[in-house]
Amino acid sequence: MIDLLNRILVTGGAGFIGRHLIKRLSQIGCTISVIDNLSNSNYNFQDTKISFHREDIRNKEAILDILKNENIDTCIHLAAKISVSDSIVNPYDTMDVNIQGTLNVLEACSINNVRNFVFASSAAAYGEPKQMPISEDHVLDPLSPYGASKMAGEVLISSYSKFSRIQNAVSLRFFNVYGEGQTLEYAGVITKFAERLNKGLRPIIYGDGMQTRDFVSVNDVVTAIVMAAQLGDNLSKASAVPKIYNVASGKSISISDLASKMIKISGLDITPIFEKEREGDIKYAEVDTIRSKSILGFVANETIESGLKQLMQVTSADDSATK
C-alpha cells in the first residue's frame, strides 16, 4: 500500500481514468490533489478532502505555484489530449497539451522535489506492430500526432530521470481502456458499441473487423497505476529496473468477435454495419505483458466477458434514466 502520508497529485483527475483512480486512492487513505481544466468533464469534486485546482497544464506559472503550495510527493500525470482522430485534424493543440503541458508538470515537479512520477503513455506510440507480441522493447513508430506526442512525453520523462531531476519516473503504455463512465472524448469502440446496442442500433465497424485489440478494464488500469507509484523505492535502489511498462490484459480479440459478443449480450438479432477504415488506426495488436507481471506484479483480473456485461448493464440503465 502507498504510504498513507504521501501527498499525491493527479493531473487530469476529472477524466475517465482519473475519476476511477481518485476513488481508489481515497479508499486507501491517500491525500489527494487534482489539476484539471474540465475541458473533457463536468465532474464535481464534492469530497472536501480533495484539493481541486481548475487549471490548464499549459499554464506554467500556475502549475508551479500549485506544486509549491501542495507539497506533493507523487505525481500521476494523466492530463492529455487523447483523441487520435482529433490529433490528425488539429495536431498543434495535441502537441501543445501533451508535450508542452507535460514539460510544465515535469519541471514543476523537479523544482519542488517530487520523488515519484507516473506518466500515462499509450500503445499508440508503437504504431503498426513490426513483430508480436508487442514488448516494451518494440520500436516506436507512431502513426498519428497523438502517438508521437506520447512518445515525446516518454523521452522527456526519461531525460528528467537520467539527470536525477525526478528521482523515480515510470511510463505506462495503456492499451484499449474501457469501463464505466467513459465520456464522448474518451469513448472507445466498446463504449460506442454499447451505446448503439442499448438503443437497438447496429454497431458500426470501421474496416473489415479483422483488426485485433487488447482491451483492459479501467479497474485493472488503476491497479497498474497504483503499483507503478509504489515502485519508486525499488527504482531508486536499482537503476537497471525498467521504467516503461505495457498495461494490457494480454489477450487480444478481433473487432468482429467483440461486436458478436456484445450483440449476444444485448439479446438483439442484428449484424454490424461496416464502414471505411479510419486513418491512423493500427491493424493488429497482441501484447507482451511479461515485464509488467514480473516487475510491477500487475495481472489484469477482469475478463472481457464480465467487463462487457457490467458495462452494458450500466449504459443500459443510464439510457433508461435519460428517457
Secondary structure by P-SEA (a helix, b strand, c coil): cccccbbbbbcccccaaaaaaaaaaaaaccbbbbbcccccccccccccccccccccccaaaaaaaaaaaacccccccccccccaaaaaacaaaaaaaaaaaaaaaaaaaaaacccbbbbbccccccccccccccccccbbbbccaaaaaaaaaaaaaaaaaaaccccbbbbbbcccccccccccccccaaaaaaaaaaacbbbbbcccccbbbbbbbaaaaaaaaaaaaaaaaaaaacccccccccccccccccaaaaaaaaaaaacccbbbbbcccccccccbbbbbcccccccccccccccaaaaaaaaaaaaaaaaaaac
